Amino acid sequence: MILDARPGRWLPGPAVLLLAQGAALGFSSAAAPGPFQAYLLAQSLRQGWRRAAPLALVPLVSDPVVIGSVLALLTQVPPRLLQALGIAGGVFVLWLGASGLLALRRPAVAGSTAPAPRGFWRAALVNLTNPNAWLFWSIVGGPVLAEAWRTDGHGAAAFLVGFYVLLCGGNAVLILAVGAAGRLGPGVSRALGALSSVALLAFGAWQLGRGLAG
């Protein structure tokens, strides 16, 4: 029945393959360490998993800009754009890491958290200025999506569904896991907070260095 291509029935075979391909790429993207994952970790500890949970959906807001730009440029992202993104994103991630470490030095105030909307748009900016996202959609995701769209719109939709269900689902699992670990005590929470801030500093320095070297 999977091979039944009639509208309204099961997905045709090529669409099922694209769904699986998108799911595999989404899972690998969620599992790969990076500045966005470090930011999710920091916000889950700072705000709690309930307030940080919407951050799992940030790629749905930031990625359309990347995908649209890549497809408009025929999947060829100019090197200077990647360099500019690396420099700007590196500085921003460094600032987030330094802010996180400074926040750990201040005494915690019960019930005080950063406003959720601000955290959401900061996460979107981290994702949007990450050259890896542009490279992924330029080299891997963009060509697959463009080819699927030329062949069958159902296949392109299946690829995107598979990718974002696993990507956003993986982000949600990370937020829940870190939030649960943070409830083990203030010592564990502060240690994980320091780890996430150091990770942001490391990713920011690496991204900035790569941008300047390019």
C-alpha positions in Angstrom: 0.0 0.0 0.0 3.0 2.3 0.5 3.5 2.3 -3.3 -0.1 3.4 -4.0 0.4 6.8 -5.6 -3.3 7.8 -5.9 -4.1 11.1 -4.1 -5.6 10.8 -0.7 -4.2 7.3 -0.1 -0.7 6.3 1.1 2.4 8.2 0.2 4.1 7.0 -3.0 7.4 5.2 -2.6 9.7 8.1 -3.5 7.9 10.3 -1.0 8.4 7.7 1.7 12.1 7.6 0.9 12.3 11.4 1.1 10.4 11.3 4.4 13.0 8.8 5.8 15.9 10.9 4.4 14.6 14.1 6.0 14.1 12.3 9.3 17.6 11.0 9.3 19.1 14.4 8.5 16.9 16.1 11.1 18.0 13.6 13.8 21.7 14.1 12.9 21.2 17.9 13.0 19.6 17.8 16.4 22.2 15.5 17.8 25.2 17.5 16.4 26.7 19.8 19.0 26.7 23.5 18.1 26.0 27.0 19.4 22.2 26.5 19.0 22.2 23.3 21.2 24.4 25.0 23.8 22.0 27.9 23.9 19.1 25.5 24.3 20.9 23.9 27.2 21.6 27.3 28.9 18.0 28.5 28.5 16.5 25.2 29.8 18.6 25.6 33.0 17.9 29.3 33.3 14.2 29.4 32.5 13.1 25.8 33.2 12.0 23.3 30.6 8.4 24.6 30.4 9.5 28.2 29.4 12.3 26.9 27.2 10.2 24.4 25.4 9.1 26.8 22.6 12.8 27.2 21.7 12.6 23.7 20.1 10.5 25.3 17.4 13.0 28.1 16.5 14.2 26.3 13.3 10.7 26.7 11.9 11.1 30.5 12.1 14.8 30.9 11.1 15.2 28.2 8.5 12.7 29.5 6.0 15.0 32.5 5.5 17.9 30.3 4.9 16.1 27.8 2.6 14.5 30.6 0.6 17.8 32.4 0.1 19.6 29.3 -0.8 17.0 28.2 -3.4 16.9 31.8 -4.8 20.7 31.6 -5.2 20.4 28.2 -6.9 21.9 26.5 -3.9 25.2 28.5 -4.3 25.8 30.7 -1.1 28.4 33.4 -1.8 31.6 32.8 0.3 31.5 36.4 1.5 28.0 35.9 3.0 29.3 32.8 4.9 32.3 34.8 6.1 30.1 37.7 7.3 27.7 35.3 9.0 30.6 33.5 10.7 32.0 36.8 12.1 28.7 38.3 13.2 27.4 35.0 14.6 30.7 34.3 16.4 30.6 37.7 18.2 27.0 37.2 19.2 27.6 33.7 20.5 30.7 34.9 22.4 28.5 37.6 24.0 25.9 35.0 25.0 28.5 32.8 26.6 30.1 35.7 28.5 26.7 36.9 29.7 25.9 33.3 30.9 29.1 33.2 33.0 28.5 36.7 34.4 24.9 35.6 35.4 26.3 32.7 37.4 28.3 35.1 39.6 25.1 36.9 40.6 23.0 35.5 43.4 19.9 33.6 42.1 16.6 35.3 42.7 13.6 33.0 43.0 11.2 33.2 40.1 13.5 35.5 38.0 13.9 34.4 34.4 14.7 36.1 31.2 11.5 37.0 29.2 10.7 34.0 26.9 10.2 36.1 23.7 13.6 37.6 24.1 15.1 34.1 24.5 13.2 32.9 21.4 14.5 35.6 19.1 18.0 35.3 20.5 17.9 31.6 19.6 16.6 32.4 16.2 19.5 34.8 15.6 22.0 32.2 16.8 20.5 29.8 14.3 20.3 32.3 11.5 23.9 33.4 11.8 25.3 29.9 12.0 27.2 29.2 8.7 26.6 25.5 9.2 22.9 25.9 8.6 23.6 27.8 5.3 26.1 25.2 4.2 23.7 22.3 5.0 20.9 23.8 2.9 23.3 24.8 0.2 25.1 21.4 -0.1 22.7 18.8 1.2 19.2 19.9 2.0 18.7 22.5 -0.8 19.6 20.2 -3.7 17.4 17.4 -2.3 14.5 19.7 -1.7 14.8 21.4 -5.2 15.0 18.0 -7.0 12.1 16.7 -5.0 10.0 19.8 -5.8 10.7 19.5 -9.5 9.7 15.8 -9.4 6.7 15.8 -7.0 5.6 18.4 -4.5 4.5 15.6 -2.2 8.1 14.4 -2.0 9.4 17.9 -1.1 6.7 18.2 1.6 7.6 14.7 3.0 11.3 15.6 3.2 10.5 18.8 5.1 8.1 17.0 7.5 10.6 14.3 8.2 13.4 16.7 8.8 11.6 19.1 11.1 9.7 16.5 13.1 13.0 14.9 14.1 14.9 18.2 14.4 12.4 19.9 16.6 11.6 16.7 18.5 15.4 16.3 19.2 15.6 19.8 20.4 12.6 19.2 22.7 14.3 16.1 24.1 17.4 18.0 24.8 15.5 20.7 26.7 13.6 18.2 28.7 16.7 16.2 29.6 18.7 19.2 30.7 15.7 20.6 32.6 15.3 17.3 34.5 19.1 17.3 35.3 18.8 20.9 36.5 16.3 19.8 39.1 18.8 17.6 40.8 20.0 20.5 42.8 21.5 24.0 42.6 25.0 22.6 42.4 24.2 20.5 39.3 22.3 23.4 37.8 25.2 25.8 38.2 27.7 23.3 36.9 25.6 22.6 33.8 25.0 26.4 33.4 28.8 27.0 33.5 29.3 24.1 31.0 26.8 25.6 28.5 28.4 29.1 28.8 31.8 27.7 28.2 30.5 25.7 25.2 29.0 28.9 23.8 32.3 30.7 24.3 34.1 27.8 22.5 31.7 27.7 19.6 31.7 31.5 19.3 35.5 31.6 19.2 35.6 28.8 16.6 33.0 30.4 14.5 34.6 33.8 14.7 38.0 32.4 13.9 36.7 30.5 10.9 35.0 33.6 9.7 38.1 35.8 10.0 40.3 33.1 8.4 37.9 32.9 5.4 
